Every structure is written in C-alpha cells, then in structure tokens.
Amino acid sequence: MGFFDKVKGFFGSGDAKTKIEIIRVEDPFPFQDPMHKGVALVTAEAGTITVKGYVAKFIAKVKNSEGNEEEVELGVDDSAASNWIGDDFPAKPATLQKGESLEVAFFIGDMDLVASLGKYGITNAETASIKGATFKIKIMIDIAETNFMFDPEAERAVKVANNPEKV
C-alpha cells in the first residue's frame, strides 16, 4: 500500500474507487456561444460511493504578455447552485454500488469568451489558434466518502470554431 493509499484510507475514502469520464460535449464549440453543455459518466469501480454533486468548468490555457501560460476560467456549473432540479438529474445524493454508473449532465452558462480572453488578444477562433490557446472541460465529482480530499476529476480537450458545422 502506497503513501497516498494510506492517506486516502485515513481520510475515509477506503475502497470507494470512482471512474469519471466525459462522454459528451459540444466539440467543436462555437466561440460566440454563451453556454456549453455535456455529460459525464460516474462509475463506482469498487465499494459504494455517494455522489453529492459536481463542479464543471470550461477553461482556456493561454499565454500572458510575459509569455507564461495561464488558465482562464471561462464558465462554471456548480451543482450546488442549480440544486439538480428537474427530471434530467438524479435525486441528490445518489448512491452507487460497485459496477453501477450514473450520467451527470452539466450546463455551463453566462460565458463571454471575447470579454474573458480579449486582454490576451483573442477575439475569435482564428486568433485563439494563432495565439496557441487550448480549451478544455474539467469536471470534479463530489464523493461523500472522500471527505473533500481526493474527489475524482476528468478533463476533455475541446476545439473552438467561429461557425462549426452541426454534427
């Protein structure tokens, strides 16, 4: 047993292993779109887990005026704010037994990529490409058994385009 396994056990995560996979996102993402939606799949790989919530973020990695890389948070969906209301969301919290999965839909709204990235000289998908900006979705699932210490995360790269074709 390694050091981090011992730490996880001490803080209560025990055998509750969780796999997170982002299975659907808008890709390519329309640069001027103020919202991004997607779905992540949460799977209990060992033991019982309790899914309490999630935080999904749309992030850009850009270079600042000194040439150093920065991550810019473009938008956030925090399930605590939306309280998972509606038929598309499971009751909260959701308990999963070993081998069971749960789809978590996220909706990141109120984004303005031009306003968020303008100071980096990025005003559209072309300037983002020229400046070497990259984009990703990142989701963190709040699992009760981890006691906020080792909540699982997943990331997925996303391309941006000015007028992407619908697939």
PEJO-V709220 format. One line per field, one symbol per residue. ss: DSSP state (a for helix, b for strand, c for the rest). phi: phi as a letter, one per 20 degrees, with the letter a starting at -180 (. if undefined). A space follows every 10 residues. Layout:
ss->???
phi->???
This chain:
ss->ccaaaaaaaa ccccccbbbb bbbbbcccbb cccccbbbbb bbbbbbccbb bbbbbbbbbb bbbcccccbb bbbbbbbbaa aacccccccc cccbbbcccc bbbbbbbbcc ccaaaaaaaa ccccaaaaaa cccbbbbbbb bbbaaacccc ccbbbbbbcb bcccccc
phi->.egffffgff eoflefecdd cedbbfbfef gefebccacd ddceebmecd eerbcdcdcd dcdefenefc ddfeaccdgf fellepffdf fdedddegne cbedecbedl dcffffdgfe mdcaffffff emfccbdccd dedgfelmec ffcbcbfced bfcfffe
